[in-house]
Amino acid sequence: MSKFEGKIGKTYKESEPDWQEPVEAPEGAPNIVVILLDDVGFGQTSTFGGLIPTPHLDKLASEGLRYNRFHTTAICGPSRAALLTGRNHHDTGNGFLMEWATGFPNYSTMIQRDTATIGEILKDNGYATWWYGKNHNTPDWETTVAGPFDRWPTGMGFDYFYGFNAGETHQFYPVLFENTVPVEPETSPAEGYHFMTDMTDRAIARMKFSKSVAPNKPFFMYFAPGAMHAPHHVTAEWRDKFKGKFDMGWEKYREIVFKQQQEMGIIPPGTKLTPRPEWVPAWDTLNEDQKTVYTALFENFAGYFAFTDHEVGRLLDAVKELPDADNTLVIYIVGDNGASSEGGPDGTLNEIKGLNGINTSIEEIIENLDKLGGPESEPHYPVGWAWAGNTPFQWVKQVASHLGGSRNPMVVSWPAKIKHDDNPRDAFLHLVDVVPTILEAAHIPMPQTVNGIEQKPLAGKSFLASFTDPGFKGRNEQYFEILSNRSIYQDGWKANAQHTLPWRQDLAPGNWDQDNWELYRLEEDFSEANDLADSMPDKLAAMKARFDEVAEQYHVYPLDDRGSARLAVAKPPVPGADPDSSTYTYSDGAVRIAEPAAPPMKNRSWTLTADLDTQGEKTNGVIMGFGGVAAGIVLYVEDGIPVFDYNYFEHHTVLKGNKPLPAGKATVEVDFDFQGDKPGGPADLTLKVDGEQIAEGKMEATVGGRFGIDTFGIGEDTGQPVTTGYKPPFKFTGEIEKVSVDIK
């Protein structure tokens, strides 16, 4: 707000008014659109030589610049923290993902106040700021009605947020928030709902509205779809466009893409195609069932990608219709990490199962292949297609040691400032460089303090000069670390230590001192194909020593390689909750409670007691729902009859009464008697009405890690349904006096 420069007298007659104006953006400051896709390999889009047509990305590139040496952290939440703050991800508290958070400041996933976001800085300097889509940077135990809300998008500098607070969401049944309020889609999947279309519609509408009201006020839009992260949800119409397109298999795919990358100038002359690793089987050794499943899963992914490109194209078309379209800077980062192998060796129709450390058999996928891409599936393709998607590099998402995990395409357009060049810019850049570039483009200096808090220095440097200078060199140093996969780049050299296998969440190798370090000269070896470690041991030793120095500087330690085991690490309680209580009591309408903030109903015994007032057989609806399509539990009433359903990765154990509840007061109780001595063990189940046992069951295995991406709620099942036995939200038609969960 500007300083008051009027005069205050005893009355208005002796006074001089002066309106205190809000801060205006610097003259000529551009609109800024940052688009960030999820889980995309360097060799997947047609814009960078891949075999999935992305015509709208192609068009943007034909009007601007392509970058072929841009880098991410190799996984989503940390990448987004680095992008939004301009600091290295460990320094923001985002050393890994919030679901795997631990009680160390660099792994808490709590973005620190001394690493303010670009949204906060731009808002304070006269910009409108909006965030659409994925938010994987608010700790999920802070995403309840209890808050706190200072680490939500609206608390980190964004005027408006419409999206989901997780690493992924169901595209047909998203777990949505508008600002900090849970909302439900206005239509159903059967009526054509898809979150990608929904968020695009809303982004276009707000952008047009803002420019009609305040045409001279620039905006910053962070547009972060759930795509291309699993679950890969798309209609058959889009999927069928790719029928038979990938029957050549993954080795041939890489060969074709590699040749196209050479012809397009995406990769420099002399680049080598890295060989197939032992963890990817040769395509010609696969049986027909494997080929059928693997191609179907990748065809589905390609259809989802083509659909996503179409929707992003609608946004880009709308940008061109703005009155100041020429002064709009679009930074399109094609993936927050490389292609994902988290679908496992065979792929899956239930990727949450894989994240719990359990693989799906090829036979089970074949049996359910008719669900592919639809609301009842959560599909992901197999490891081999992730490897192929990262052509010409080694490795995949999570493997921050190698370029297959950390090198992503980027396209930049700014009609007023950028002249198209067919040749890609080859400056070595990183996500941390985006914030300083935006600030320079907007003529805004990085503030020393934000909201009274002294700020950590930016780790990145502006690459604005590369818009006009093809010879711009970029960074001379950058470290990488995710799940103990680590690397250091310095002056054209890169040393790598690969440690974990992304598709083995059950594996924690330890023995960090025994990791095999590799050495590459990237100036001459674009794809990391020629390991110089044996021939240059002194150089490798110096690089390893430098990694240790940088790791200390940017708070990388302690290294932690646990996968699914870290999912079970206790998270902080909901702020204000009683940490000593073993009883959780809720009233009707307590919904959208994230899994870490919900009762701990895995790997221990518990009793759920629901005190109800019913209309007997006329009563319907959900009493308690937790989780969704992939896995979860639900207690509901159908025509007055109580039903408990435990969805163990689409294998349902159902306990059902044989008569309606009595009209009036009734108590329904579920006893879960955990029998295991390790996570995911067996359990005995009992269903009771007014103290009388009416059904019982046994489970040989239960969910040991997480139910997935949906939430806990009372009185309805928001988001995904736990079972297809009802249509969500299936609100309870009686009265719920209270629901208590007693943890044993």
N, C-alpha and C positions, 0 to 999 in steps of 0.2 A: 504494500500500500504506500502511495506517495506521501511525502511529508505535508502536513497542513501549513499553508503559507498565508492564511487569512489573518483576521484580527478578531479577538474576543473582547467585547466590551460588556458593560453591565446589562445592556439591552441590545436588541438587534439593530437599533438605530445607530449605535456607536460601534457596531461590529461589521466585519467584512467576511463574507463566506468564501470558502475555497474547497471544492470537492476533492476528497482524497481518492485518487484513481488507483485501481488495481494495476499491478505491474503488467506491462505489455512486452511481448516478445520483441527482440531486436528487429529492426527494419530489414525486410528481405528474408527473414527466417523461414525455411521451407516447412511444408507439411512433411511428416516422416511416417512411413509405413514399414515396420519390421515384421516380416513374415518368417516364421520358423516352423518347418515341418519336423516330424519326429521319426526316428529310425529309418533313415534313407541311406542306401549305399552309393558310393561314388559312381558306380557303373550301372545305375538303374534308370535314370531319366534319359530321354532322347536328347535333351539339351547337352548332356555330357557323354554321349555315345552309347547310352543304354538302350534296351529294347522295349521299354515301356514308353509309349508316346505321351509326351507332355507338351502339347502344342502351345498352351498359354505361357508356360515357362520359356519355351523356344522363342515366342514372340517378344517377351520381355527382354530376353538376352539379345535379340536382334536389334533392339532399341538402346541397349546399354552395354554392360561389360560382364564377362564371365571371369570368375576367379578359380584357379585350379590348385591353389596351395593354401586354402583356408582350413582352419582347424578348430575342433571342438574338444571337449574333455573326454569323450567316448561314452558318456551316458547322460541321461536327460536332465535330472534335477541340477546336478553340478554345472552342466552346460548352461542352463537357463540362469543360474545364479551369476555365472561369469558374464553372460551376455547383458543382463540387466544392471549389473553394478560396475563393470569394467575392472573388477578385481579377480584374482585367481580364486577358484571355487573353495579351497580349504579356508582361505581368509574370510570368506563370507559365512563359514559354518557349514558349508555344503560339500564336505569331502566325499559323501556318498548320498544315497537316497533317504528320504524321511522315513520310509517304512523300515529301513535298516539302521535308523539313527541310534547312536550310542551317547553316553554321557560325557563326551569330550567336546569342548567348544568348537573344534574344527569338524566334528561329525554330528553335531546336534541338529543340523538343518535349520537352525534359527538364524536367519539373516541378521547380521549385526547392525546396530544403528550407526556405526562408523563406516559402513559400506552402503550408503544410500543408493537407491536405484535411479536410473535415468528418468523414470517417471516422476520421481520427487523433484529432481533438479529442473526438469522442463516445466512442470506445473508451477514451480516457484518463479519461473521466468516467462510466464504468460501463455503457456501452451495448454490446450485441452488434452487430457491423457486418458486413453481407453485400453482395456485389456480384454481380449476375447479368446476363449478356448481353454487351453491347459494351464493350470497353475500347479506346479510340483514344488513350490517353494514356500508353502505355508505348512508347518508341522501339522499332521492330520489330527493330533490330539488337541490342537487349538482351533479346530474347525467346527466346534459346536456352538450353541447359542451362548455359552459361557465365555467364548472368546479366549484370550484377548484378541482384538482385531487389528492390532498394529502391524502384524505380519501377514495380513490378508492384502490382496492387491490394493484395496481402497485405503489401507493403512500404510502402504509403501509408495504413495504418490500417484495413484491412478484414480481419476474422477469416477470411473465406471468400470465394473467388471461383470462379465457374463461368461460363465464357464464352469469348470470342475476343478476340485482341489485334490488331485491325485496324479499318479503317473499315467493313468489311462482311464477311459470310461467306456461303458457300453454305448455304442453310437445310436442304437435304437431306444435304449432306456438309460439315458445319461443321468448322473447324479449332479444336478445343476444347482448353481447359486447365481442370483442376481445381486451384485454387491455382496452383502453378507446374509441374504435371506434365501432359504431353499425354495426352489420353484420346480414345477413340473411342466413338461412339454404340453402344448395345447392340443396336440394330435397324437395318435398312436402309430406304431409301426405299420399296422394294417391300413392306416390312412395316408401312408407315405412319409411319416416322420423320419428324419435322419439328422443327427446333431450337426453334421458338417454344413448342411443347407441352412439349418436354423441359425447357427452362429454367423454365417455369411450374410444372411438376410438382415440380421440385427446390426452387423457392422456397417453395411451399406446404408441402412436407414439412419443410423446415428451420424454417420459422416455427412450425408446430405442435409440432415436437419441442422447440424452444427454450422455448416457453410451457408445455409439460408438465413440463420439468425445472426451469425457473426462471421461474415465472409473474410474479414481481415485477421481473424484469430487462427494461427496455425494449430494443427493437431498432431499428436503422436499416437499412432495406433500400433499396439503389439497384437499381432494376429497369429495365434498359436494353436492350430488344429490338433485334435487327438491323432489324426492321420500323420504318418503312416504306421503308428504304433499299433500293435495288436490290442484288442481284437479287430481283425480285418473284416469290417461289416460293410456289405454292399449288396445291391440287388442283383438278381440273375441277369437282368438286362445289361448291366455293365460287365459282369463276370464273363458272360458268354461271348463277348467281343474277343476274348483271348483264347478261345477253345483251340487247342492244338498248337498254339504259338510257341510253346516251350518244350515241345516233345523232343527237341534235340538234346536236352539234358544240360547239366550245369557246366561241364567242361567246354562243350561247343558254344554255349552261351558266352563264356568268357572269351573264347577265341574270336567270336564275331564282334563282341563289344570292344575288345582290345584293338582290333583292326579299325573299327569305326573311330575310336578315340585317337588313333594315329592319323587317320585321314582328316579328321576335324581339327587337328592341332591341339586337342585337349591335353595330350601327353607329349612330351618332347621326343625328338628323334633319339634312338638308342635305348629307350625305355624297354625293360624286359617284363614279360608276363610271368609273375611268380607261379611256381608249380603247385599242383594239387597237394594239400597236406594229407597226412595219414588219417586224420579225423573226418575226412570227407570220402565216402566210398566212390569208386569209379562208377559212372552212370551205367556202363554196359554190364556191370556185375549185379545190377538190381533185378528183382523179379517183377512180373507185370503188376502185381498189387502195389508194390512200392512205387513204381513209375506212375501208376494211375493216381495214387494219393498225392505224391510229391508235385506232379504237374497241376493237379486240381487246386492244391493249396496255393501254388504260385500264380496260377491264372486268377484266382480269387483276389490275391494281393494286387495284381496288375490292374484288375477291374476297379478295385478300391482306389488305386493311385490315379487312374484315368479320371475317375469321378471327382477325386480331390482336386486334380488339376483344373477340371471344369469349374468347380466351385470357386477356387482361387481366381480363375479367369474372370468370373463374374465380378469379384471384388476389384480386380485390376481394371476392368472395363468401366466400373463405376468411378474409379479414381480419375480416369481420363475425361470424365464428364464434369469434373470439378472446375469452377471458374479459374482456379490457379493450378490447374493440373501440371503445367510445365514446371512449376516450382514445388514439386512433390518428389521427395527422395524415397525410393523404394529399395530396401535392403532385404533380399529374399535369400535366406539361408536354408539350403535344401537338406535338412536333417540336423538334429542335435547330437548325432553320433552316427556311426556306420550302420550298415544293415544288421539286423538282430538275428542271432542264432538261438534265441530263447525258446523257440518252438521245439528244440530238442532234435535228436537224430531222425525221427520220423515225422516231425511236425505234430500238430495237435488241433483238435476242435475245442480244447479246454486249456488255454495257456496258464490259467491260475494254478492248475494242477501241476504244471511244470515248475512254476515258481515255488511251489511247496516241495520240490525235489522229487516229484513222481512223474515218470514218463508214461505216455499213452501208447498202447500197442497198435501196430498197423491194422490188426484185425478189428479193433474197436473203432478206429477211424473209418474204415471201410463200411462198417455196419451203419454208421451215422452220417455218411458223406452227403446225404440228401439235405442235411441241415446247413451245409457249408455257406458261410456268409450271412446267414439269417439270424433272427433274434435269439434262437435257441443255441447258437454256437458262439464260441470265443476262439476263432481260428488263428493259427500262426503256421508259417511254412517251416520246413526242416533246415537244419544246419547247412546243407549243401547249397541251398539257394541264397543264404546269407553270404557265404563265401563268394559265390558267383556275383552277387550284387555289389561287392566291393572291388571289382575288377579295376585296376590290375594289382591290387594290394594283397598283402597277407592279413589274415585274421578278421575280426568282426567287432560289433558293439561290445562294450565293457573292456575290451583289450586295449587299454590306453597306451600300451607299449608300442603298438604298431599302427600304421596309417589306415588299415582297414577299420580300425575303431574310431580314429580321430580326424580323418580328413574328409571334409564334406564340400560339395559344390556351393558356390554363392554367385548370385546375379544381382547387380546393382544398376538402377536406372534413375536418372535425374535429368529430364529433357533440357532444363535450363542450363545445366552445367556439364553434362556428359555427352560426348560424341561417340557413337558406336564404333567399336573396334572388333573385328572378327577374331583377332588373336587374344587368347585369354591372358589376363594379368597373372603373373606368377610370383608375386610377392608372398613371402611366408607370413601369414596372418593368423590370428587367433580370436576367439570370441571376445576376449578382454579388450580388443582394439576397436570394437564397435562403439562403445560409449564415447571415447574421446573423439572418434570420427563424427558422431552426431553432434557433439558439443561444438566442434570446430565449424561444422556446416551451419549450425544455428547461431554462430557468433556468441556463444555463451561460455565463459570460463568455468572451469571446475571449481566450485566453492570450497573454501577451507573448512567451513562448518555448515552443517545442515541441521536445522531445528536445534541449534545450540550445541551440537555434537561435533567435535573435531573429527575430520574424515581421514581414513587411511588413504594414502596416495593411490591414484589409478595405476594398475599394473600394465595397462595397455597404452598404445600410442596410436594416434590418428593415422589412417591411411587415405585421408582426403586427397592428398597429392597424387595418389595412384589414379584418380579419376581423369587426370590430364597427362600424367607421366607414365608411359608404359614401362619405363625402367625402374620404377619405384621398388625398393628391395624388401621393405617390411622389417619384421623382427629379426634380431640376431640371437635370441635365446628364449626358450620356453620349456617348462617342465610339464609332464603328464603323469597322473596317477589315479587309478581306479581299482579297487579291490586288490591292491598290491601289484597290478600290472603297471609298470612304470617306465618312464623314458625321459631323456633330456636331449633337447636340440640346442646346438650352439654353433654359430658361424658356419652353417652348412653341414655339420656333423650331427649324427643322431645315434645315441646308445639306448638299447631297448632290453628290458627284462620282462618276458611274458611269464605269468604266474598261475592264473586260474582259468578254468574252462566255463564259459558263460552258460552253457546248457547243463552244467552239473552244479546246481544249487546246493547239493548235498556234500560237496567236496570243499575242504579247506586244507590245502597242501601244507601250510606252515613252512618251516625250513627255508626262510627267505635267503639265507646266506648261500644256499645251494642253487639259486636261480641261475640260469644260463644267460649271460649278457651277450648281446650282439652289437655290431658297430656298422654304421652305414654312412657313406658320403653322399648326401642327398643331392648335392649340386650335379653329380654325375650319375646318380642312381635314383630316379624319380619314384620307383616302386618298392624300394627296399628289397632288392633281389640279390645283392652281392654283399654278403656278410664278411667284413674285414677284421673281425675280432681276433682270429688266430694270427693274422699277419701283422697286426698293429696293437700288441698288448699294452704298450705304454700309453697310446692314445686312448684306448678303452679305459684303462685305470684312471686317467685324468678325467674322463667324462663321468665315470662312476663317482669319483670324488666330488665333482661339480654337482652332480645330482644330489648328493647328501647335503652339500652346502645350501642349495636352493630349497630342498625339502625342509630344512631347519628354518630358513628365512620365511617360507610361506606356510609353515605349520602343517606339514603333511603327516608327520608322525603323531600317534602310533599307527603303523600299518596294520590292517585287519583284512583277512582274506575269507572270513566266514560268509556263506551265502544264506541258505534257508535257516541256519542256526541263529543268525543275527536277527531274523524276523521275530524270533521268540524272545529277544532281549526286551525287558520291561521298559516301557516308555513313561515319561512323566504323566501323572494323573491329570485329569481335567482341572484347570486352575480353580481353586476353591473347593475341590472335592476332599472328602475325608480319606486320607491315605490309609488309615487303620481300619476302615469299615470293610466288612466282607458282604454287606447287603446293599444292593442297588435297587432303589425304588423309583418308579416312573408313573406318571399320569398319562392319560390319553393325549396324543399330539406330540409326544417327545420323539421327534424324527430326525433323520440325517445325522446320527451320531456315528462318527468315524470309528473304525474298529479299535484303535488303541484307546479311545475314550469310552468304549462300551464295556459292559461286564466281561471279564476274562473267562469265556465259556469254552475254552479249549484246554485239553491236557490236564483237566481237574474235574472233580465232581461238583455238581450244582443242582439246585432245585429252583424252578421257576413257578411262582404262584400268582395266578391272575384272579382278582376279585371282580366279578362281573354282575351286571343286572341285565337280564336277557328277556326276549320275547319267545323263548322256547324255539320251536322249529322255524320260526320266521327270522331268526337271527343268522346273519352272515358276516364274514369279514375277518381280517387279520387282527389277531391280538398282539403278537410280537413277530417281527420279521428281521432277519439278520443275514446279510449276504445276498446272493442272487443266483444267476443261471449257472455259474461255475461251481459254486459250493455255498452252503448256508443252512440255516435252520429257520423254521417257521411254525408257529402255533396259530391255527385259524379255525373258524367255525363255518361249516357248510350245511345249510338247512337245519341249523341248530346242533349239528353233530360236531364235536371237537376233533380236530386232526392235528397231529404233530408230524412234521416231515423233516428228516435230516438228509440234506442233499450232500452226499460225499462224492464230489466230482461227477455228478450226474447219475450216481447210483443212489437211489432214494430208499431210505428206511422209513416206513410210514406206520404210525400208530393211530388208530381211528376208533372212536366210540361206536356203539351199536344202537344208540338211541339219542334223541335230542336232549339238550340241556333242559333242566326244569325252568319254567318261566319264573322270573324274579331273580333273587339273589342266588349266585352259584359261584363256586370256586373250582378253577381248573388248575391242575398241578402237573408239571413234568419233572421227573427225577432222572438226572443223568449221572450214572454211577461209573466213573472212569476207572478202568481196570488196568491201564497201562503203566509201565515203569519208564517209558520214554515218550516223547511227543508223537501223537498220531496213533496211540494205542487203542485197544478195544474198549467197549463200554456197554453197559446194560441200561436200557431205557424203560421207563414206566410212565404211563399216562393215568391220571386220577381225576375224578369229579367228586367234589364234596367228600374227599378222603377215601373214596372207594376206587380201587384199581379197576380200570376198564380195558387196558391194553398194555402189552409189554413187548420188548424186542431186544435183540442183541446186534451189536456191530463188531466186526472183526477189526476194523480200522476206522479212525475218525480223523478229521482235519487237524493237522499238527501245527501248521504255520499260520496262514490267514485264509479267511473265507473269500477274500478277493477285493474287488474295487467298489463294492456297494457298501451300504451302511446298516446300522441298527435303528429300529424304530418301533413305536407302540401305536396301535390303532389303525395302521395301514402299512402296506409294503411299497415304499417309494422306490423309484428307479426300477431295477430289474425284479421280476418275480423269482422267488426261490424255487417255485414249481409251476408247471403249466396247468395246474389244477384250478387256477383262477387267473383273472386278468387284473394286473395292478392298476391302481393302488389297493383295490378291494378293501375299502374302509369298513371298519366294524360298525354294524348297525345298532348294536346294543349300547350299553354304557359300561365303560371300563373305569372302575373306581381306582384301582392301582394294579401295577404289575411289579412284583418283587423278584429279584434274582439273588439267591443266597449261595455264595461260593463256599465250598467245603474246604 
